[in-house]
Amino acid sequence: MRTDLKITDARMLALYWLQQVIIEGKSVNQLMAESAMNDEHLPYRSLSKQLMFGCLRYYFQLKTITENLLSKPLKAKDHDITLIIIIGLYQLNYLSVPDHAAISESVELTKKINKNWASGLVNGILREYQRSKEKLADKLGRSIQFKTAHPGWMVKQFQQDWPEQADFIIEQNNQQALMIVRVNTCKISRDEYQKQLSQNDIECEQHKLAADALILKQAVDVHQLPGFLDGLVTVQDAAPQLAVDWLKVEAGQRVLDACAAPGGKTTHLLQRYQPAQLIALEVSPSRADKIKQTLARMQLSCEVQCADLIETSQWWDGVEFDRILLDVPCSATGVIRRNPDIKIHRKVTDIQPLVKLQREMLVKCWQMLKPGGVLLYATCSLLKAENEAQIQWFVDKESAILVEPPESFDRQLNHTAQMGYQIFPGELLMDGFYLCALSKPKN
Ligand SMILES: C[S@@+](CC[C@H](N)C(=O)[O-])C[C@H]1O[C@@H](n2cnc3c(N)ncnc32)[C@H](O)[C@@H]1O
């Protein structure tokens, strides 16, 4: 689809977005942020989002079906036609759209993108699918991509790391996550904010483990959340909210949030504790700006530094920190429900470089930690190599001491990891996340 074509309906916008994610490599977060500024998208956004997220969630399954139905692969320049078939298959399989409408709208879409020649092909493939759905399911039953809607390497990795939980992880990854918000308790209590939501007909319940979190029954646009622009609330899953509970900052301490953008945990630290100093460090200038915007909206303040954590000589004044939050860049395999594009964008070859970077970050942060100080290591990954194996490597090397978690963790979270806590997507209504706190021995 040519990008200069005028978008005239929801399916066309979904096709444009899918092309941006799958061909251009954009993330859904980036696309949604761009689209929020584009008024032309407004009338179609809701259905387009449903179509795009659904197609990405089931991409590997729907692509396998498409490849099987096509007598020969389409040329690379006609990838948009493959995507139209995938959008059609998604509607036939997962939405309550009548079959005839799903097919005719897909055929219309070929014309809207000036590829009339493909209308017969799209019509034929979707009708063939209607006729041979069961037979095809039997034939493809042994394909991992068809069965799990995940790339094969990822399924193997989950099975290797978590043989007992792999099926649960895969099943959860194909679900839609609930919207969870964190109340800014500097401004309003969770109980009071829950009342405000209820007065605005937004139903929610309190999260059992994350003390500031409310789980919304239905996702809403952030601007429908009362006091959003005044910083009463922010959108954040419950699992990352636990990081701040485990770090336990004492009044007057010096704290580093080492990988801070977009500032979710920075603002949580500030609303929960009174550190003498908090530095929010972020290497990407545009993402460092996001921290500043989040701080401004939530009416909180701290020092934001845009620099590379590893290059300490460029930003660190040499004074050690009492607490360090190290929320490293990772495979993000724990947040696939919210970012289904990760199944497409993440490659098996990404993992080793990430593990290497995480190790370098751990070593650097340890050098900046005061004896007796605490470092909290966190990822939104499900892979052992990024999580407990990383901590095992570090503890063996550095005589770091494992810090006891808050009692509430022990009571409510499963002990699946040898060290720290591995949370699986869907567990206690949370995203997949890993946390472990380490203390540096006093000389
Ligand atoms: C998992 S995200 C952090 C999320 C954040 N803690 C929050 O709660 O909102 C990791 C961040 O680390 C940043 N990052 C990556 N490499 C870095 C480096 N060398 N120095 C500092 N920040 C880095 C990334 O740009 C990204 O914003």
The ligand as an ORCA input file, in Angstrom:
! r2SCAN-3c Opt
* xyz 0 1
  C      13.040     -1.226     30.348
  S      13.254      0.416     29.854
  C      13.093      1.280     31.388
  C      11.677      1.506     31.866
  C      11.622      2.480     33.038
  N      12.451      2.047     34.140
  C      10.217      2.722     33.534
  O       9.818      2.151     34.550
  O       9.495      3.516     32.918
  C      14.982      0.503     29.595
  C      15.501      1.899     29.252
  O      16.921      1.860     29.278
  C      17.402      2.770     28.311
  N      18.830      2.441     28.053
  C      19.332      1.539     27.185
  N      20.667      1.546     27.210
  C      21.043      2.491     28.120
  C      22.291      2.977     28.576
  N      23.438      2.487     28.098
  N      22.299      3.960     29.502
  C      21.136      4.457     29.987
  N      19.911      4.046     29.574
  C      19.867      3.061     28.668
  C      16.463      2.535     27.151
  O      16.513      3.619     26.224
  C      15.120      2.381     27.851
  O      14.475      3.619     27.945
*
